[in-house]
Amino acid sequence: VRCGESSQKLSNFLDSVSFFAIMRIISVALATFATANAFTTVAPIARPAFKTFGTVLNMASQDELKKQVGYKAVDDYVTSGMVVGLGTGSTAYFAVERVGEKLKSGELKDILAIPTSVRTKEQAESLGIPLVTLDTHSKLDVAIDGADEVDPDLNLVKGGGGALLREKMVEIMADKFIVIVDESKLTDGLGPGFPVPVEITPFCHEHTMRQVAALPSCAGCKPVLRMGSSSSNQPDGDEIAVTDNGNYIVDLHFDTPIKDPRQMAADLKNVCGVVDHGLFCDMSTAVIIAGSDGISVKKP
């Protein structure tokens, strides 16, 4: 009887812990396998799912790549006493962060910065970065910003975050314009990989959209009015997106590469009702690129 009671107690105990014990064993086993897989070559016959998982463990996250180029741009191009243009977006965020860090540590002194959007202004203020505007400082030593696309001539598409007008106004006045991207932003031709944003006046915006679409240099584009938040070209609301400047944005979608970005840029500027556009041609001093093989720098 006593033996039977002991067996029953053991069975009850195993029932209560077996699930958690099994899950723990599986978790440890998977972690061990993943760690080993991260440092060893898996034979081709290994299951693709595990091989992919091991590869992911070896890759730096996209945010880490953005941080690398953001920090390098500040470390290489910003020195004490400069007037610096602060870009807008998820990559430029890290450059602003780095300026704040180096000011706080004392590595940088007497920096004045010009933000290119309200959200960059708020980030800079939170970091204690002294801010000015183009009204008092029309000449900048350097501007640092990200890009949505970069072609082989280092022409850019910018404005996915909706700050294209202020970005261009600031960055065109800088002695050096440093572009920071990860390798996913490199393209053989602008257009298909990312829509070209065009900032237009709210007045008769549908008319302006038709004028833009009719331009020969924009042939094949599909104009889409940005809806919801101006900081994303993905519709996320029912209201028309409004920029920091009170304007609308129309995103030009292309199925094939833009044949002549410079001509298109000039044509867009000549349309009455267009405030500015996201083609930044012949402006880049250097493009700092983070990729799986490390950081590289391209210059015109």
Buried (B, 14 or more C-beta within 10 A) or exposed (E): EEEEEEEEEEEEEEEEEEEEEEEEEEEEEEEEBBEEBEEEEBEEEEEEEBBEBBEEEEEBEEEEBBBBBBBBBBEEBBBEEBBBBBBBBEBBBBBBBBBBBBBEEEBBEEBBBBBBBEBBBEBBEEBEBEEEEBEEBEEBBBBBBBBBBBBEEBBBBBBBBBBBBBBBBBBEBBEBBBBBBBEEBBBEBBBBBBBBBBBBBEEEBEEBBEBBBEBEBBEEBEBBBBBBBBBBBEEEEEEBBBBBBEBBBBBBBBEEBBEEBBBBBEBBEEBEBBBBBBBBBEBBBBBBBBBEEEBEEBEE
